Amino acid sequence: MVRARGAVGTSLGTAGGGRVIVLVAVVAGALAWSGLPRRHRGPGLRRRARVEARPLVLSAALLVVAAQLRAGAAPEEAWRRAFGPAVRVRDGLPAAAALVGPAPRRGASDRDAGRAAAVVVAAGVARSLGAPLAGVLEHVAGSVAADEEAAAELDAALAGPRATARVLAWLPVLGLAVAGLLGADPLGVLLGGGVGTAAAATGAGLLVLGRAWTRALLRRAGGGRG
């Protein structure tokens, strides 16, 4: 009888351990999925991401405008060929908003708007001074390309810390789930008043504070972009 009970206890312990392992594997997979960059999440999501956000490469478009001008196209026609027929062009100068693109990347709108405004100012100065617009746009395109490359490198450097912050934010949920499967009653302890509730409130506050601090650090490191 004792052996039978021991065997049953062993089997139950093994089954419980198996459930814990499965849960940990599932939650870890979900955390890893949430931390992955969008480009690594499968072809379906990559296609949807390309449809939702198609950033305009301003430096390449400026080179197209310069090439059209050197080929003899009028400024209005050159701008519209590079940025689309819907671009508003007045006195040979496009609207800065039209140079940003239809769907800028998240967190990149201010950065792109600054580049577009600089392009319009440079084009206006070239027109006022009578300088060749094609040559001016080629020089501006080089500066814009360098700024775009630096911004891309910064985004790539901050991708890891952002993913780590998302994963760490889910770790308390994993702890509660594992504790429940091990036979504990974490929700009862946390919601039952006394020390448990105080600990839950303190932990939640620290979690929110840590999340806000991490976002502030990432925003500062990214030059104002969180």
ZADRENRO-464938 format. One record per residue (C-alpha): x, y, z. Coordinates in steps of 0.05 Angstrom, whole numbers, padded with zeros to 5 digits, always signed. Layout:
<pts>
XYZ
...
</pts>
This chain:
<pts>
+00000+00000+00000
+00056+00047+00018
+00091+00031-00047
+00026+00044-00085
+00017+00112-00051
+00090+00129-00065
+00081+00111-00138
+00018+00153-00143
+00053+00212-00109
+00112+00205-00155
+00067+00203-00217
+00028+00264-00193
+00093+00301-00179
+00118+00283-00247
+00053+00306-00279
+00056+00371-00240
+00128+00382-00259
+00110+00368-00331
+00055+00420-00329
+00103+00471-00300
+00154+00456-00354
+00101+00463-00408
+00076+00528-00378
+00146+00556-00372
+00161+00537-00444
+00096+00569-00469
+00106+00634-00430
+00180+00637-00449
+00161+00628-00522
+00109+00684-00516
+00160+00730-00483
+00211+00714-00537
+00159+00729-00590
+00141+00795-00559
+00214+00814-00556
+00231+00797-00627
+00235+00853-00679
+00178+00853-00728
+00221+00829-00785
+00232+00763-00749
+00159+00746-00736
+00142+00710-00800
+00127+00728-00872
+00054+00744-00859
+00069+00797-00807
+00126+00824-00849
+00079+00834-00907
+00028+00869-00862
+00083+00913-00832
+00105+00934-00902
+00033+00952-00920
+00022+00991-00855
+00088+01029-00856
+00124+01046-00920
+00176+01098-00901
+00199+01145-00955
+00274+01146-00968
+00281+01220-00976
+00354+01220-00999
+00338+01173-01058
+00278+01214-01078
+00320+01278-01079
+00369+01244-01126
+00311+01227-01172
+00289+01300-01171
+00360+01322-01188
+00364+01272-01245
+00298+01296-01273
+00321+01368-01270
+00386+01352-01306
+00345+01316-01359
+00307+01380-01373
+00244+01371-01333
+00210+01430-01301
+00216+01435-01224
+00142+01420-01214
+00145+01359-01258
+00209+01334-01227
+00181+01338-01156
+00117+01302-01176
+00155+01247-01212
+00196+01233-01150
+00143+01241-01096
+00079+01226-01133
+00028+01265-01174
-00009+01288-01111
+00049+01330-01086
+00031+01403-01080
+00083+01447-01114
+00080+01522-01111
+00131+01568-01145
+00175+01507-01157
+00176+01487-01083
+00138+01427-01055
+00101+01426-00989
+00145+01400-00933
+00090+01352-00909
+00090+01318-00977
+00163+01300-00971
+00153+01261-00907
+00116+01204-00940
+00046+01174-00931
+00063+01131-00870
+00127+01148-00832
+00155+01098-00783
+00132+01101-00712
+00174+01152-00674
+00205+01179-00737
+00154+01232-00757
+00190+01290-00723
+00257+01268-00751
+00230+01261-00822
+00192+01328-00817
+00257+01363-00798
+00293+01334-00859
+00235+01353-00905
+00235+01425-00878
+00310+01430-00890
+00301+01407-00962
+00247+01459-00975
+00290+01514-00945
+00350+01493-00987
+00308+01492-01050
+00280+01561-01034
+00350+01589-01023
+00374+01560-01088
+00315+01591-01125
+00327+01659-01092
+00401+01659-01109
+00393+01630-01178
+00436+01570-01161
+00425+01505-01200
+00372+01467-01162
+00398+01399-01184
+00467+01409-01154
+00438+01436-01089
+00391+01377-01082
+00449+01328-01094
+00488+01359-01037
+00427+01359-00992
+00414+01287-01010
+00483+01268-00986
+00471+01301-00918
+00402+01270-00912
+00430+01201-00929
+00482+01208-00874
+00428+01229-00824
+00383+01171-00845
+00440+01121-00836
+00456+01148-00767
+00383+01144-00747
+00379+01072-00772
+00440+01053-00731
+00411+01085-00670
+00345+01047-00678
+00382+00982-00686
+00423+00996-00623
+00360+01010-00582
+00322+00949-00608
+00355+00903-00557
+00340+00946-00495
+00268+00956-00518
+00258+00881-00526
+00290+00867-00458
+00244+00917-00424
+00183+00884-00454
+00206+00815-00432
+00221+00837-00361
+00152+00869-00355
+00120+00800-00365
+00163+00763-00314
+00116+00776-00254
+00059+00743-00293
+00104+00682-00304
+00119+00679-00230
+00046+00680-00211
+00029+00625-00261
+00086+00580-00238
+00067+00590-00165
-00005+00571-00180
+00015+00507-00214
+00061+00488-00157
+00001+00488-00110
+00008+00557-00079
-00047+00609-00078
-00011+00673-00100
-00075+00711-00116
-00104+00694-00049
-00042+00718-00014
-00037+00782-00055
-00111+00800-00049
-00124+00774+00021
-00101+00837+00056
-00043+00847+00103
+00029+00838+00083
+00012+00803+00018
-00032+00860-00008
+00020+00911+00014
+00074+00872-00023
+00029+00868-00085
+00016+00943-00084
+00090+00959-00073
+00110+00911-00129
+00059+00940-00177
+00083+01010-00162
+00156+00992-00172
+00138+00956-00237
+00103+01018-00264
+00160+01063-00240
+00212+01018-00272
+00174+01017-00337
+00168+01093-00338
+00242+01099-00321
+00262+01051-00376
+00220+01090-00427
+00251+01155-00404
+00321+01126-00412
+00305+01099-00482
+00274+01165-00502
+00335+01203-00479
+00382+01154-00514
+00340+01159-00577
+00342+01234-00580
+00271+01244-00555
+00240+01182-00587
+00213+01129-00540
</pts>
